[in-house]
Amino acid sequence: MPKFSANPERFDPYKTFKFRVKTEDGNYVAGISKVSALKRTTDVVKHREGGDPSSSRKSPGQTEYEAVTLERGVTHDVEFEQWANKVWNYGSGLGSEVSLKDFRKNLILEVYNEAGQLAIAYKIYRCWPSEYQALPELDAGANAVAIQTLKLENEGWERDYDVTEPTEPSFVEPVV
C-alpha cells in the first residue's frame, strides 16, 4: 500500500515548516513560527497474581498529554498576553485575577504540504496558558528576533480525520 493514497507518486513525508494554528472560532493565531511536538504518554500498570509465573503482566494506566508551546516574534498583537491574563491578571483586584468562564480554548493545528494545501490537522482540546514569556533575554550584541512564548496545558488531542490527503498539483513544463 502506498504511503500517500491520493498521490501514489509522492515518496517524501510532509515537512515541518508549513503550518498554522487557529482557534475554535476560526481565527488564525498571528505569526506562529514554532510549535512543540504533540506528545502523549500512557503509564504502565504492572500487576501479578500470586499463582502466576514470576513475571508480571502490564496494562495501560492513565494517559497524560504534554503541554504544547507556541513561539512567535514579538509584535503589537496582544492576543498571547490577553489569553495569559485570563489565567492570572496581576493587579486586577481580589476575586477577579482569573477568568474562569473563558480561559480555556480549543485549537486546531494545521499542517500543509509544499504546495500550501491543507494535508493534516489536529484538534487540541481545552488549552490554557500555564506559562507566558513576553520577551526573551535581550542582548545588544546579538543578531536575533525577539521571540515570545506561550505554554499551553491541554486535556488531549486527536487527528481530524475529516481533513483528507489533497490531490497535489503536478508541474507542467511551460511551452516555449
C-alpha positions in Angstrom: 0.0 0.0 0.0 1.4 3.4 -0.9 2.2 5.9 1.9 0.0 8.5 0.1 -3.2 7.2 -1.4 -4.2 10.3 -3.4 -0.7 10.9 -4.6 1.0 7.4 -5.1 4.0 9.0 -6.8 4.8 11.0 -3.6 7.6 9.5 -1.6 8.7 12.2 0.9 6.8 12.8 4.2 5.5 16.2 4.9 7.9 18.9 6.0 7.7 20.7 9.4 7.9 24.3 8.2 4.3 24.8 6.8 1.7 25.0 9.5 -0.9 27.3 11.0 -2.7 27.4 14.4 -6.3 28.6 14.6 -8.7 28.9 17.4 -12.1 27.2 17.6 -13.8 30.3 16.2 -11.7 30.0 13.0 -9.3 32.9 13.7 -5.7 32.2 12.9 -3.1 33.0 15.6 -0.7 35.5 14.1 3.0 34.9 13.4 3.5 31.5 14.9 7.0 30.3 14.0 7.3 27.2 16.1 5.0 24.7 17.8 6.4 22.0 20.1 5.5 18.3 19.5 2.2 16.8 20.2 3.0 14.1 22.7 1.1 11.8 25.0 2.4 9.2 27.5 0.4 6.3 29.0 1.5 5.0 32.3 2.3 1.3 32.5 0.4 -0.6 35.3 2.2 -3.8 36.4 0.3 -6.5 38.2 0.7 -10.1 39.1 -1.5 -12.7 40.7 0.1 -14.9 43.4 -0.2 -18.1 41.3 1.3 -16.5 38.2 4.8 -17.2 37.0 7.5 -14.9 38.2 6.9 -12.3 35.5 4.3 -9.5 35.8 1.6 -8.5 33.4 1.3 -5.0 32.0 -1.8 -2.9 31.2 -2.3 0.7 30.3 -2.9 3.2 33.0 -3.5 7.0 33.0 -2.6 9.0 29.9 -1.0 12.4 30.1 -0.8 15.0 27.3 2.3 17.2 27.3 1.9 20.9 27.2 2.2 22.5 23.7 4.4 25.5 23.4 3.8 28.2 20.7 6.5 30.7 19.7 6.3 33.8 17.7 8.1 37.0 17.0 7.2 39.9 19.3 4.8 42.3 17.6 2.0 44.6 18.7 -0.5 41.8 18.6 -1.7 41.3 22.2 -3.5 38.0 21.9 -0.9 35.9 23.8 -0.8 38.4 26.6 -4.6 38.8 26.9 -5.0 35.0 26.9 -2.3 34.6 29.6 -4.0 37.3 31.6 -7.2 35.3 31.7 -5.4 32.8 33.9 -3.7 35.3 36.1 -4.1 39.1 35.7 -1.8 40.8 38.2 -3.4 43.8 39.9 -6.9 43.2 38.7 -8.3 43.0 42.2 -9.3 40.3 44.7 -11.6 37.7 43.1 -11.1 38.8 39.5 -7.5 37.6 38.9 -8.8 34.6 36.9 -11.4 34.5 34.1 -12.9 31.1 34.9 -15.5 31.3 32.2 -13.2 31.6 29.2 -9.6 30.9 29.9 -9.7 27.6 28.0 -9.7 27.4 24.2 -9.8 24.6 21.7 -7.1 24.9 19.0 -6.5 23.4 15.6 -3.0 22.7 14.3 -3.0 22.6 10.5 -0.1 21.1 8.6 0.3 21.9 4.9 2.1 20.3 2.0 4.8 22.1 0.0 2.1 23.4 -2.4 0.3 25.1 0.5 -2.6 22.6 0.6 -4.0 21.5 3.9 -2.8 18.0 4.4 -3.3 17.1 8.1 -5.0 18.7 11.1 -5.1 18.0 14.8 -7.7 19.3 17.3 -6.2 20.2 20.7 -8.7 20.4 23.5 -9.2 22.7 26.5 -5.9 24.6 26.2 -4.9 27.2 28.8 -1.7 29.1 29.3 0.5 27.8 32.1 3.5 29.9 31.1 3.9 33.1 29.2 7.2 34.8 28.2 6.5 38.3 26.9 10.1 39.0 26.0 13.3 36.9 25.6 16.6 37.8 27.2 17.7 41.0 25.5 21.3 41.2 24.2 22.7 44.3 22.4 25.4 42.2 20.8 23.0 39.6 19.4 21.6 39.3 15.9 18.2 37.7 16.6 14.5 38.2 16.5 12.7 38.8 19.8 10.5 35.7 20.5 7.6 35.4 22.9 6.3 32.0 24.0 3.0 30.6 25.3 3.0 27.2 27.0 -0.4 25.6 26.8 -1.6 22.8 29.0 -4.3 20.7 27.3 -6.6 17.8 28.0 -5.9 15.9 24.9 -5.7 16.0 21.1 -6.9 14.0 18.2 -6.4 13.9 14.5 -9.1 15.5 12.4 -10.0 12.7 10.0 -12.3 15.0 8.0 -9.1 16.5 6.6 -8.1 14.2 3.8 -5.0 14.0 1.7 -5.2 16.6 -1.1 -4.5 15.8 -4.7 -1.2 17.6 -5.3 -0.8 19.6 -8.4 1.8 18.3 -10.9 4.4 20.5 -12.5 3.8 21.3 -16.2 6.7 22.4 -18.3 5.9 25.8 -19.9 5.7 25.6 -23.7 8.5 27.8 -25.2 
